[in-house]
Amino acid sequence: MTVAVVPHLYVALVERGVVRETGGYPTGRDRLEIADESVFLERKSVLARARTLPATVSDPRIGAVIDLLRNNGTYRGETGLLSIIAGDWYPPATRDVISSILRGVRHMSTSQ
């Protein structure tokens, strides 16, 4: 069974107060806006620190985001770098998700 992830993600982000809808999103004319700029800036800072100082990462969710950026082949400057965060300390489910996403990205890039 295939589930459209994006609509569920939008609903979850709105329910958690991360973003808010403007108008009747997602009609195309409306959009999502950041609900709390300070939270956004703090999270952005954490990710920036993790990219430049991977040894400081202690949250597997942050490590997973950075590993995906470094290894998915779409970000200039990150392409082809081996993951320097992922390790045995990741929960098995997190490792499985990262591996599955990267396999899918590789498959898509080789089949185009």
N, CA, C and O atoms as a printed pandas DataFrame, in Angstrom:
     atom_number atom_name residue_name chain_id  residue_number  x_coord  y_coord  z_coord
0              1         N          MET        A               1    0.846   -1.180    0.000
1              2        CA          MET        A               1    0.000    0.000    0.000
2              3         C          MET        A               1    0.892    1.244    0.000
3              4         O          MET        A               1    1.842    1.329    0.777
4              5         N          THR        A               2    0.590    2.187   -0.853
5              6        CA          THR        A               2    1.331    3.436   -0.931
6              7         C          THR        A               2    0.543    4.529   -0.225
7              8         O          THR        A               2   -0.667    4.661   -0.408
8              9         N          VAL        A               3    1.244    5.303    0.579
9             10        CA          VAL        A               3    0.613    6.405    1.306
10            11         C          VAL        A               3    1.298    7.696    0.882
11            12         O          VAL        A               3    2.526    7.776    0.851
12            13         N          ALA        A               4    0.503    8.697    0.560
13            14        CA          ALA        A               4    1.079   10.004    0.232
14            15         C          ALA        A               4    1.585   10.626    1.529
15            16         O          ALA        A               4    0.800   10.971    2.412
16            17         N          VAL        A               5    2.889   10.763    1.631
17            18        CA          VAL        A               5    3.511   11.223    2.872
18            19         C          VAL        A               5    3.338   12.723    3.074
19            20         O          VAL        A               5    3.071   13.170    4.190
20            21         N          VAL        A               6    3.486   13.504    2.009
21            22        CA          VAL        A               6    3.509   14.957    2.134
22            23         C          VAL        A               6    2.256   15.519    2.813
23            24         O          VAL        A               6    2.391   16.327    3.732
24            25         N          PRO        A               7    1.043   15.128    2.405
25            26        CA          PRO        A               7   -0.132   15.679    3.100
26            27         C          PRO        A               7   -0.151   15.346    4.591
27            28         O          PRO        A               7   -0.547   16.175    5.411
28            29         N          HIS        A               8    0.276   14.138    4.938
29            30        CA          HIS        A               8    0.326   13.752    6.353
30            31         C          HIS        A               8    1.374   14.558    7.107
31            32         O          HIS        A               8    1.172   14.933    8.261
32            33         N          LEU        A               9    2.484   14.817    6.450
33            34        CA          LEU        A               9    3.541   15.622    7.052
34            35         C          LEU        A               9    3.049   17.041    7.323
35            36         O          LEU        A               9    3.275   17.579    8.407
36            37         N          TYR        A              10    2.379   17.650    6.349
37            38        CA          TYR        A              10    1.837   19.000    6.531
38            39         C          TYR        A              10    0.889   19.056    7.716
39            40         O          TYR        A              10    0.977   19.961    8.546
40            41         N          VAL        A              11   -0.023   18.080    7.797
41            42        CA          VAL        A              11   -0.992   18.053    8.899
42            43         C          VAL        A              11   -0.263   17.928   10.230
43            44         O          VAL        A              11   -0.600   18.625   11.188
44            45         N          ALA        A              12    0.734   17.046   10.301
45            46        CA          ALA        A              12    1.483   16.852   11.548
46            47         C          ALA        A              12    2.219   18.119   11.955
47            48         O          ALA        A              12    2.239   18.470   13.134
48            49         N          LEU        A              13    2.826   18.812   10.993
49            50        CA          LEU        A              13    3.552   20.047   11.310
50            51         C          LEU        A              13    2.611   21.141   11.791
51            52         O          LEU        A              13    2.944   21.883   12.714
52            53         N          VAL        A              14    1.460   21.246   11.185
53            54        CA          VAL        A              14    0.469   22.242   11.622
54            55         C          VAL        A              14   -0.037   21.898   13.014
55            56         O          VAL        A              14   -0.125   22.772   13.876
56            57         N          GLU        A              15   -0.370   20.633   13.242
57            58        CA          GLU        A              15   -0.871   20.210   14.554
58            59         C          GLU        A              15    0.153   20.436   15.657
59            60         O          GLU        A              15   -0.216   20.733   16.793
60            61         N          ARG        A              16    1.434   20.299   15.336
61            62        CA          ARG        A              16    2.494   20.512   16.336
62            63         C          ARG        A              16    2.838   21.978   16.513
63            64         O          ARG        A              16    3.634   22.325   17.385
64            65         N          GLY        A              17    2.251   22.842   15.699
65            66        CA          GLY        A              17    2.506   24.265   15.836
66            67         C          GLY        A              17    3.797   24.731   15.196
67            68         O          GLY        A              17    4.254   25.841   15.469
68            69         N          VAL        A              18    4.395   23.902   14.345
69            70        CA          VAL        A              18    5.642   24.258   13.690
70            71         C          VAL        A              18    5.377   25.252   12.564
71            72         O          VAL        A              18    6.126   26.211   12.380
72            73         N          VAL        A              19    4.311   25.011   11.818
73            74        CA          VAL        A              19    3.917   25.905   10.732
74            75         C          VAL        A              19    2.430   26.207   10.862
75            76         O          VAL        A              19    1.700   25.529   11.585
76            77         N          ARG        A              20    2.003   27.235   10.149
77            78        CA          ARG        A              20    0.573   27.541   10.106
78            79         C          ARG        A              20    0.171   27.721    8.655
79            80         O          ARG        A              20    0.969   28.121    7.807
80            81         N          GLU        A              21   -1.066   27.422    8.400
81            82        CA          GLU        A              21   -1.584   27.548    7.048
82            83         C          GLU        A              21   -2.008   28.978    6.782
83            84         O          GLU        A              21   -2.505   29.665    7.675
84            85         N          THR        A              22   -1.809   29.420    5.560
85            86        CA          THR        A              22   -2.365   30.701    5.135
86            87         C          THR        A              22   -3.395   30.373    4.081
87            88         O          THR        A              22   -3.061   29.830    3.028
88            89         N          GLY        A              23   -4.618   30.691    4.347
89            90        CA          GLY        A              23   -5.686   30.338    3.422
90            91         C          GLY        A              23   -6.039   28.881    3.555
91            92         O          GLY        A              23   -6.045   28.341    4.661
92            93         N          GLY        A              24   -6.330   28.243    2.458
93            94        CA          GLY        A              24   -6.747   26.844    2.475
94            95         C          GLY        A              24   -5.704   25.915    1.926
95            96         O          GLY        A              24   -6.001   25.109    1.045
96            97         N          TYR        A              25   -4.485   26.002    2.421
97            98        CA          TYR        A              25   -3.378   25.182    1.932
98            99         C          TYR        A              25   -3.838   23.743    1.813
99           100         O          TYR        A              25   -4.602   23.326    2.683
100          101         N          PRO        A              26   -3.467   22.961    0.859
101          102        CA          PRO        A              26   -2.517   23.224   -0.213
102          103         C          PRO        A              26   -3.190   23.430   -1.574
103          104         O          PRO        A              26   -3.083   22.571   -2.448
104          105         N          THR        A              27   -3.853   24.512   -1.753
105          106        CA          THR        A              27   -4.559   24.750   -3.014
106          107         C          THR        A              27   -3.635   25.237   -4.116
107          108         O          THR        A              27   -4.040   25.286   -5.277
108          109         N          GLY        A              28   -2.415   25.592   -3.785
109          110        CA          GLY        A              28   -1.484   26.106   -4.783
110          111         C          GLY        A              28   -1.315   27.609   -4.642
111          112         O          GLY        A              28   -0.227   28.137   -4.868
112          113         N          ARG        A              29   -2.378   28.295   -4.273
113          114        CA          ARG        A              29   -2.277   29.747   -4.069
114          115         C          ARG        A              29   -1.908   30.065   -2.619
115          116         O          ARG        A              29   -1.379   31.136   -2.321
116          117         N          ASP        A              30   -2.187   29.148   -1.754
117          118        CA          ASP        A              30   -1.912   29.355   -0.339
118          119         C          ASP        A              30   -0.631   28.627    0.031
119          120         O          ASP        A              30   -0.081   27.872   -0.772
120          121         N          ARG        A              31   -0.160   28.855    1.246
121          122        CA          ARG        A              31    1.102   28.233    1.633
122          123         C          ARG        A              31    1.182   28.039    3.135
123          124         O          ARG        A              31    0.312   28.474    3.890
124          125         N          LEU        A              32    2.255   27.371    3.546
125          126        CA          LEU        A              32    2.556   27.196    4.956
126          127         C          LEU        A              32    3.569   28.255    5.348
127          128         O          LEU        A              32    4.466   28.584    4.572
128          129         N          GLU        A              33    3.423   28.785    6.548
129          130        CA          GLU        A              33    4.384   29.751    7.078
130          131         C          GLU        A              33    4.944   29.225    8.384
131          132         O          GLU        A              33    4.277   28.473    9.095
132          133         N          ILE        A              34    6.154   29.615    8.698
133          134        CA          ILE        A              34    6.769   29.240    9.969
134          135         C          ILE        A              34    5.982   29.909   11.078
135          136         O          ILE        A              34    5.749   31.117   11.042
136          137         N          ALA        A              35    5.571   29.122   12.067
137          138        CA          ALA        A              35    4.744   29.643   13.145
138          139         C          ALA        A              35    5.555   30.413   14.181
139          140         O          ALA        A              35    5.091   31.430   14.697
140          141         N          ASP        A              36    6.750   29.943   14.488
141          142        CA          ASP        A              36    7.570   30.583   15.515
142          143         C          ASP        A              36    8.991   30.726   14.976
143          144         O          ASP        A              36    9.745   29.754   14.932
144          145         N          GLU        A              37    9.346   31.923   14.573
145          146        CA          GLU        A              37   10.647   32.184   13.957
146          147         C          GLU        A              37   11.804   31.796   14.875
147          148         O          GLU        A              37   12.837   31.334   14.392
148          149         N          SER        A              38   11.652   31.973   16.181
149          150        CA          SER        A              38   12.747   31.652   17.100
150          151         C          SER        A              38   13.024   30.148   17.126
151          152         O          SER        A              38   14.181   29.733   17.205
152          153         N          VAL        A              39   11.971   29.331   17.060
153          154        CA          VAL        A              39   12.153   27.874   17.024
154          155         C          VAL        A              39   12.834   27.480   15.720
155          156         O          VAL        A              39   13.741   26.647   15.715
156          157         N          PHE        A              40   12.396   28.079   14.617
157          158        CA          PHE        A              40   13.001   27.799   13.312
158          159         C          PHE        A              40   14.490   28.136   13.332
159          160         O          PHE        A              40   15.309   27.330   12.890
160          161         N          LEU        A              41   14.847   29.306   13.833
161          162        CA          LEU        A              41   16.251   29.727   13.853
162          163         C          LEU        A              41   17.094   28.832   14.753
163          164         O          LEU        A              41   18.252   28.551   14.444
164          165         N          GLU        A              42   16.521   28.386   15.860
165          166        CA          GLU        A              42   17.253   27.502   16.770
166          167         C          GLU        A              42   17.510   26.155   16.100
167          168         O          GLU        A              42   18.620   25.630   16.190
168          169         N          ARG        A              43   16.513   25.590   15.433
169          170        CA          ARG        A              43   16.668   24.309   14.730
170          171         C          ARG        A              43   17.657   24.446   13.575
171          172         O          ARG        A              43   18.467   23.552   13.332
172          173         N          LYS        A              44   17.586   25.559   12.874
173          174        CA          LYS        A              44   18.503   25.813   11.771
174          175         C          LYS        A              44   19.941   25.878   12.293
175          176         O          LYS        A              44   20.863   25.370   11.656
176          177         N          SER        A              45   20.120   26.502   13.446
177          178        CA          SER        A              45   21.436   26.608   14.064
178          179         C          SER        A              45   21.964   25.227   14.461
179          180         O          SER        A              45   23.145   24.936   14.268
180          181         N          VAL        A              46   21.100   24.383   15.010
181          182        CA          VAL        A              46   21.499   23.027   15.397
182          183         C          VAL        A              46   21.970   22.244   14.176
183          184         O          VAL        A              46   22.984   21.548   14.233
184          185         N          LEU        A              47   21.234   22.358   13.073
185          186        CA          LEU        A              47   21.616   21.641   11.850
186          187         C          LEU        A              47   22.931   22.184   11.275
187          188         O          LEU        A              47   23.769   21.415   10.805
188          189         N          ALA        A              48   23.103   23.485   11.315
189          190        CA          ALA        A              48   24.343   24.078   10.812
190          191         C          ALA        A              48   25.534   23.605   11.643
191          192         O          ALA        A              48   26.586   23.274   11.096
192          193         N          ARG        A              49   25.364   23.575   12.964
193          194        CA          ARG        A              49   26.427   23.089   13.840
194          195         C          ARG        A              49   26.738   21.622   13.546
195          196         O          ARG        A              49   27.902   21.223   13.518
196          197         N          ALA        A              50   25.701   20.831   13.328
197          198        CA          ALA        A              50   25.896   19.404   13.059
198          199         C          ALA        A              50   26.653   19.186   11.756
199          200         O          ALA        A              50   27.462   18.263   11.656
200          201         N          ARG        A              51   26.400   20.020   10.765
201          202        CA          ARG        A              51   27.102   19.877    9.477
202          203         C          ARG        A              51   28.576   20.202    9.618
203          204         O          ARG        A              51   29.416   19.553    8.994
204          205         N          THR        A              52   28.899   21.194   10.426
205          206        CA          THR        A              52   30.290   21.610   10.550
206          207         C          THR        A              52   31.033   20.919   11.688
207          208         O          THR        A              52   32.257   20.792   11.645
208          209         N          LEU        A              53   30.304   20.477   12.699
209          210        CA          LEU        A              53   30.911   19.810   13.852
210          211         C          LEU        A              53   30.167   18.509   14.150
211          212         O          LEU        A              53   29.472   18.420   15.162
212          213         N          PRO        A              54   30.300   17.497   13.286
213          214        CA          PRO        A              54   29.508   16.278   13.452
214          215         C          PRO        A              54   29.732   15.566   14.780
215          216         O          PRO        A              54   28.862   14.824   15.235
216          217         N          ALA        A              55   30.873   15.778   15.401
217          218        CA          ALA        A              55   31.138   15.126   16.682
218          219         C          ALA        A              55   30.207   15.637   17.779
219          220         O          ALA        A              55   30.087   15.003   18.828
220          221         N          THR        A              56   29.546   16.778   17.553
221          222        CA          THR        A              56   28.660   17.347   18.571
222          223         C          THR        A              56   27.249   16.767   18.513
223          224         O          THR        A              56   26.436   17.045   19.395
224          225         N          VAL        A              57   26.943   15.970   17.493
225          226        CA          VAL        A              57   25.588   15.456   17.310
226          227         C          VAL        A              57   25.302   14.356   18.319
227          228         O          VAL        A              57   26.033   13.369   18.406
228          229         N          SER        A              58   24.224   14.540   19.085
229          230        CA          SER        A              58   23.819   13.517   20.047
230          231         C          SER        A              58   22.389   13.045   19.806
231          232         O          SER        A              58   21.937   12.091   20.439
232          233         N          ASP        A              59   21.679   13.700   18.905
233          234        CA          ASP        A              59   20.301   13.340   18.594
234          235         C          ASP        A              59   20.294   12.602   17.260
235          236         O          ASP        A              59   20.676   13.179   16.242
236          237         N          PRO        A              60   19.870   11.338   17.241
237          238        CA          PRO        A              60   19.902   10.584   15.992
238          239         C          PRO        A              60   19.036   11.190   14.890
239          240         O          PRO        A              60   19.307   10.974   13.709
240          241         N          ARG        A              61   18.007   11.939   15.255
241          242        CA          ARG        A              61   17.175   12.585   14.223
242          243         C          ARG        A              61   17.983   13.648   13.490
243          244         O          ARG        A              61   17.887   13.769   12.268
244          245         N          ILE        A              62   18.779   14.419   14.230
245          246        CA          ILE        A              62   19.628   15.447   13.612
246          247         C          ILE        A              62   20.702   14.767   12.762
247          248         O          ILE        A              62   20.962   15.181   11.633
248          249         N          GLY        A              63   21.317   13.731   13.308
249          250        CA          GLY        A              63   22.321   12.992   12.552
250          251         C          GLY        A              63   21.748   12.432   11.266
251          252         O          GLY        A              63   22.411   12.449   10.230
252          253         N          ALA        A              64   20.519   11.934   11.325
253          254        CA          ALA        A              64   19.889   11.362   10.135
254          255         C          ALA        A              64   19.692   12.416    9.057
255          256         O          ALA        A              64   19.946   12.146    7.883
256          257         N          VAL        A              65   19.246   13.606    9.428
257          258        CA          VAL        A              65   19.055   14.683    8.456
258          259         C          VAL        A              65   20.383   15.020    7.787
259          260         O          VAL        A              65   20.451   15.156    6.565
260          261         N          ILE        A              66   21.428   15.154    8.583
261          262        CA          ILE        A              66   22.739   15.503    8.031
262          263         C          ILE        A              66   23.259   14.372    7.142
263          264         O          ILE        A              66   23.804   14.630    6.068
264          265         N          ASP        A              67   23.096   13.132    7.579
265          266        CA          ASP        A              67   23.541   12.016    6.757
266          267         C          ASP        A              67   22.812   11.992    5.417
267          268         O          ASP        A              67   23.421   11.713    4.384
268          269         N          LEU        A              68   21.529   12.280    5.430
269          270        CA          LEU        A              68   20.777   12.313    4.170
270          271         C          LEU        A              68   21.266   13.443    3.276
271          272         O          LEU        A              68   21.399   13.258    2.066
272          273         N          LEU        A              69   21.538   14.609    3.853
273          274        CA          LEU        A              69   22.053   15.722    3.059
274          275         C          LEU        A              69   23.410   15.391    2.463
275          276         O          LEU        A              69   23.673   15.682    1.296
276          277         N          ARG        A              70   24.259   14.789    3.258
277          278        CA          ARG        A              70   25.619   14.499    2.803
278          279         C          ARG        A              70   25.670   13.406    1.741
279          280         O          ARG        A              70   26.597   13.367    0.931
280          281         N          ASN        A              71   24.694   12.532    1.741
281          282        CA          ASN        A              71   24.800   11.327    0.922
282          283         C          ASN        A              71   23.735   11.159   -0.148
283          284         O          ASN        A              71   23.712   10.125   -0.817
284          285         N          ASN        A              72   22.853   12.130   -0.337
285          286        CA          ASN        A              72   21.780   11.906   -1.311
286          287         C          ASN        A              72   22.127   12.372   -2.707
287          288         O          ASN        A              72   21.367   12.119   -3.642
288          289         N          GLY        A              73   23.254   13.044   -2.879
289          290        CA          GLY        A              73   23.712   13.404   -4.205
290          291         C          GLY        A              73   23.064   14.630   -4.810
291          292         O          GLY        A              73   23.274   14.899   -5.993
292          293         N          THR        A              74   22.289   15.383   -4.057
293          294        CA          THR        A              74   21.630   16.555   -4.627
294          295         C          THR        A              74   22.166   17.873   -4.105
295          296         O          THR        A              74   21.853   18.923   -4.665
296          297         N          TYR        A              75   22.965   17.850   -3.046
297          298        CA          TYR        A              75   23.469   19.093   -2.467
298          299         C          TYR        A              75   24.923   19.286   -2.854
299          300         O          TYR        A              75   25.782   18.477   -2.502
300          301         N          ARG        A              76   25.196   20.370   -3.586
301          302        CA          ARG        A              76   26.572   20.644   -3.984
302          303         C          ARG        A              76   27.411   20.873   -2.729
303          304         O          ARG        A              76   26.984   21.561   -1.801
304          305         N          GLY        A              77   28.578   20.303   -2.714
305          306        CA          GLY        A              77   29.437   20.418   -1.539
306          307         C          GLY        A              77   29.248   19.265   -0.571
307          308         O          GLY        A              77   30.095   19.034    0.292
308          309         N          GLU        A              78   28.142   18.537   -0.706
309          310        CA          GLU        A              78   27.884   17.397    0.160
310          311         C          GLU        A              78   27.941   16.088   -0.620
311          312         O          GLU        A              78   28.051   15.015   -0.027
312          313         N          THR        A              79   27.868   16.171   -1.928
313          314        CA          THR        A              79   27.766   14.985   -2.765
314          315         C          THR        A              79   28.938   14.046   -2.571
315          316         O          THR        A              79   30.096   14.462   -2.587
316          317         N          GLY        A              80   28.624   12.780   -2.387
317          318        CA          GLY        A              80   29.640   11.747   -2.344
318          319         C          GLY        A              80   30.402   11.632   -1.039
319          320         O          GLY        A              80   31.243   10.744   -0.899
320          321         N          LEU        A              81   30.133   12.496   -0.089
321          322        CA          LEU        A              81   30.820   12.380    1.194
322          323         C          LEU        A              81   30.283   11.165    1.934
323          324         O          LEU        A              81   29.080   10.905    1.944
324          325         N          LEU        A              82   31.177   10.444    2.539
325          326        CA          LEU        A              82   30.713    9.349    3.367
326          327         C          LEU        A              82   30.052    9.918    4.602
327          328         O          LEU        A              82   30.418   10.992    5.078
328          329         N          SER        A              83   29.089    9.202    5.110
329          330        CA          SER        A              83   28.435    9.638    6.319
330          331         C          SER        A              83   29.464    9.663    7.445
331          332         O          SER        A              83   30.168    8.680    7.673
332          333         N          ILE        A              84   29.545   10.777    8.136
333          334        CA          ILE        A              84   30.493   10.857    9.247
334          335         C          ILE        A              84   29.762   10.972   10.574
335          336         O          ILE        A              84   30.378   11.175   11.621
336          337         N          ILE        A              85   28.446   10.840   10.519
337          338        CA          ILE        A              85   27.673   10.900   11.754
338          339         C          ILE        A              85   27.077    9.537   12.076
339          340         O          ILE        A              85   27.135    9.090   13.222
340          341         N          ALA        A              86   26.509    8.879   11.083
341          342        CA          ALA        A              86   25.805    7.616   11.321
342          343         C          ALA        A              86   26.719    6.618   12.004
343          344         O          ALA        A              86   27.923    6.570   11.753
344          345         N          GLY        A              87   26.132    5.842   12.852
345          346        CA          GLY        A              87   26.929    4.850   13.549
346          347         C          GLY        A              87   26.056    3.886   14.304
347          348         O          GLY        A              87   24.832    3.882   14.168
348          349         N          ASP        A              88   26.693    3.087   15.086
349          350        CA          ASP        A              88   25.971    2.070   15.842
350          351         C          ASP        A              88   25.032    2.656   16.877
351          352         O          ASP        A              88   24.134    1.963   17.355
352          353         N          TRP        A              89   25.220    3.918   17.232
353          354        CA          TRP        A              89   24.353    4.524   18.246
354          355         C          TRP        A              89   22.988    4.918   17.702
355          356         O          TRP        A              89   22.077    5.222   18.472
356          357         N          TYR        A              90   22.837    4.916   16.370
357          358        CA          TYR        A              90   21.506    5.177   15.810
358          359         C          TYR        A              90   20.578    4.034   16.198
359          360         O          TYR        A              90   20.982    2.872   16.182
360          361         N          PRO        A              91   19.344    4.359   16.543
361          362        CA          PRO        A              91   18.376    3.270   16.746
362          363         C          PRO        A              91   18.215    2.506   15.432
363          364         O          PRO        A              91   18.301    3.102   14.358
364          365         N          PRO        A              92   17.980    1.190   15.505
365          366        CA          PRO        A              92   17.861    0.393   14.278
366          367         C          PRO        A              92   16.832    0.951   13.285
367          368         O          PRO        A              92   17.073    0.937   12.078
368          369         N          ALA        A              93   15.718    1.429   13.770
369          370        CA          ALA        A              93   14.692    1.962   12.864
370          371         C          ALA        A              93   15.212    3.179   12.104
371          372         O          ALA        A              93   14.899    3.355   10.926
372          373         N          THR        A              94   16.006    4.020   12.772
373          374        CA          THR        A              94   16.574    5.205   12.117
374          375         C          THR        A              94   17.563    4.782   11.035
375          376         O          THR        A              94   17.543    5.319    9.927
376          377         N          ARG        A              95   18.422    3.827   11.354
377          378        CA          ARG        A              95   19.366    3.320   10.354
378          379         C          ARG        A              95   18.630    2.740    9.153
379          380         O          ARG        A              95   19.032    2.956    8.010
380          381         N          ASP        A              96   17.556    2.007    9.411
381          382        CA          ASP        A              96   16.783    1.402    8.323
382          383         C          ASP        A              96   16.155    2.460    7.432
383          384         O          ASP        A              96   16.157    2.322    6.208
384          385         N          VAL        A              97   15.616    3.514    8.034
385          386        CA          VAL        A              97   14.984    4.579    7.247
386          387         C          VAL        A              97   16.025    5.293    6.386
387          388         O          VAL        A              97   15.794    5.532    5.201
388          389         N          ILE        A              98   17.174    5.633    6.980
389          390        CA          ILE        A              98   18.229    6.309    6.220
390          391         C          ILE        A              98   18.667    5.439    5.043
391          392         O          ILE        A              98   18.771    5.921    3.916
392          393         N          SER        A              99   18.917    4.180    5.302
393          394        CA          SER        A              99   19.350    3.273    4.243
394          395         C          SER        A              99   18.302    3.164    3.139
395          396         O          SER        A              99   18.639    3.177    1.955
396          397         N          SER        A             100   17.046    3.058    3.520
397          398        CA          SER        A             100   15.973    2.932    2.525
398          399         C          SER        A             100   15.854    4.180    1.667
399          400         O          SER        A             100   15.697    4.087    0.450
400          401         N          ILE        A             101   15.929    5.343    2.293
401          402        CA          ILE        A             101   15.834    6.596    1.535
402          403         C          ILE        A             101   17.002    6.702    0.560
403          404         O          ILE        A             101   16.808    7.020   -0.614
404          405         N          LEU        A             102   18.198    6.441    1.037
405          406        CA          LEU        A             102   19.373    6.556    0.163
406          407         C          LEU        A             102   19.337    5.530   -0.970
407          408         O          LEU        A             102   19.749    5.836   -2.089
408          409         N          ARG        A             103   18.848    4.312   -0.694
409          410        CA          ARG        A             103   18.698    3.317   -1.767
410          411         C          ARG        A             103   17.707    3.824   -2.805
411          412         O          ARG        A             103   17.943    3.687   -4.006
412          413         N          GLY        A             104   16.599    4.408   -2.354
413          414        CA          GLY        A             104   15.602    4.947   -3.274
414          415         C          GLY        A             104   16.158    6.079   -4.116
415          416         O          GLY        A             104   15.899    6.148   -5.318
416          417         N          VAL        A             105   16.930    6.975   -3.488
417          418        CA          VAL        A             105   17.534    8.093   -4.215
418          419         C          VAL        A             105   18.509    7.558   -5.264
419          420         O          VAL        A             105   18.499    8.011   -6.408
420          421         N          ARG        A             106   19.341    6.606   -4.883
421          422        CA          ARG        A             106   20.287    6.022   -5.836
422          423         C          ARG        A             106   19.567    5.343   -6.992
423          424         O          ARG        A             106   19.967    5.473   -8.149
424          425         N          HIS        A             107   18.501    4.618   -6.669
425          426        CA          HIS        A             107   17.727    3.932   -7.708
426          427         C          HIS        A             107   17.119    4.955   -8.674
427          428         O          HIS        A             107   17.175    4.774   -9.891
428          429         N          MET        A             108   16.549    6.013   -8.135
429          430        CA          MET        A             108   15.942    7.039   -8.991
430          431         C          MET        A             108   16.994    7.695   -9.877
431          432         O          MET        A             108   16.736    7.960  -11.051
432          433         N          SER        A             109   18.176    7.960   -9.327
433          434        CA          SER        A             109   19.193    8.657  -10.115
434          435         C          SER        A             109   19.789    7.759  -11.198
435          436         O          SER        A             109   20.222    8.259  -12.236
436          437         N          THR        A             110   19.821    6.452  -10.978
437          438        CA          THR        A             110   20.360    5.546  -11.995
438          439         C          THR        A             110   19.314    5.170  -13.040
439          440         O          THR        A             110   19.674    4.736  -14.134
440          441         N          SER        A             111   18.043    5.324  -12.732
441          442        CA          SER        A             111   17.010    4.936  -13.681
442          443         C          SER        A             111   16.555    6.104  -14.549
443          444         O          SER        A             111   15.682    5.927  -15.399
444          445         N          GLN        A             112   17.119    7.282  -14.357
445          446        CA          GLN        A             112   16.705    8.442  -15.167
446          447         C          GLN        A             112   17.538    8.590  -16.396
447          448         O          GLN        A             112   17.320    9.513  -17.181
